Amino acid sequence: MLYYAAVFFVIALVAAVFGFGGIAAGAVGIAKILFLVFAVMAIASFLLGWSRRP
C-alpha cells in the first residue's frame, strides 16, 4: 500500500511539472488516502502484535 502511495505521489509530481494541475491534485488526494490507510493498518498491526505477546 505504501508503494502505491509513493507511485501516486510521483505521478503528481510529474503532472505538476508539466502543468496538469487537476491531475496532480487528484493524484495527491489518492496518495494521501493510501498513506493514511497504510498508517492506520501499520499502527493496528503493531498494537495487535504487541498485545498478543506472552
Secondary structure, 3 states (H helix, E strand, C coil): CHHHHHHHHHHHHHHHHCCCHHHHHHHHHHHHHHHHHHHHHHHHHHHHHHHCCC
